[in-house]
Amino acid sequence: MNVEHLVHMANQIGQFYQSLPDHVESVSSTASHIRRFWEPRMRAAMYAHLDQAGGVGLSPLLLEALRTQRAELEPKAAAAR
């Protein structure tokens, strides 16, 4: 899985939702989109990037969404490790 591509896609999602007037809604909507439309291996690769490289390249909104919504976003098999 190409992490650079995932980072780019995630940042595009975050950029779209960042236009919402409420910051909490922006974070929540970004996480909700990733949960609904990204398959588990994509989310697992993103969390591996977050854990191993600190999420280099991710926007602040994405970092916040991934960190605050981890329990809902991280695939269950990866969370059990």
N, C-alpha and C positions, 0 to 999 in steps of 0.2 A: 504494500500500500504506500503510495507516494504522499508522505506527510506534508510536503510543501503544497501540493494540490489541495489537500484537506484544509490546511491553514488558509489558503486563498479562498476556498469556498466558504469556510466558516466566517471569515472576515466580511465577505459579501453579504452573508445572512445578517450578521451583526450590524453592518452599515445600513441595511434596509430597516431593521427594527429600531435602530438608534434615532430614527426620525420621529418616533412616537414621543409625545410631550412628557410622559411620565417615565422616569428612569427605571423604576421598579418594573413597570410593564415592559420596557425594552428588554431588560434582562430576562424576565419570565418568558416573553414571546420568543426570544432567541433560543432559549433552552427548549421550549416547547417545539419549535420547528425542528431542531436537531433530533429530539426524541422521536418525533413522528416520521421524519423523512430520511434519517440516516440509519443504515443497517448497523447491527451490533459491532461488526468488525471495524467499521469506520469510527464509531464512538470509542472502541477499545484502542485503536491506533491514536486517536486524539488524546486520550488519557495517558497513554504511554509517552507521547510527546510532552505532555504537561508534566509528568513525573520525572522524565529523564532529562529534558532540556528546559524545563521551566516555562514551556509554552512560547518559546521564542517565535516572534512573528505574529502572534495573536494580538488583536486589539484589546484594550483594557475592558471593553464591554464583554468580549468573548471570554477573557480570563475570569471575570466576575461570574458570568453565567455558568461556566464549567465548574468553578470552585463551589459556588453556592448551591448548585443543582446536581451535584455529583451523584447523590443517592438515586435520583430519578433518571439520570442520563447514562451512568456507567452500566454496561451490560452485566447482568447478574453473575455470569460465569467468571468474569474478570474481577468483580467485587469480592468473590468468595476466596480468591487466591490470597 
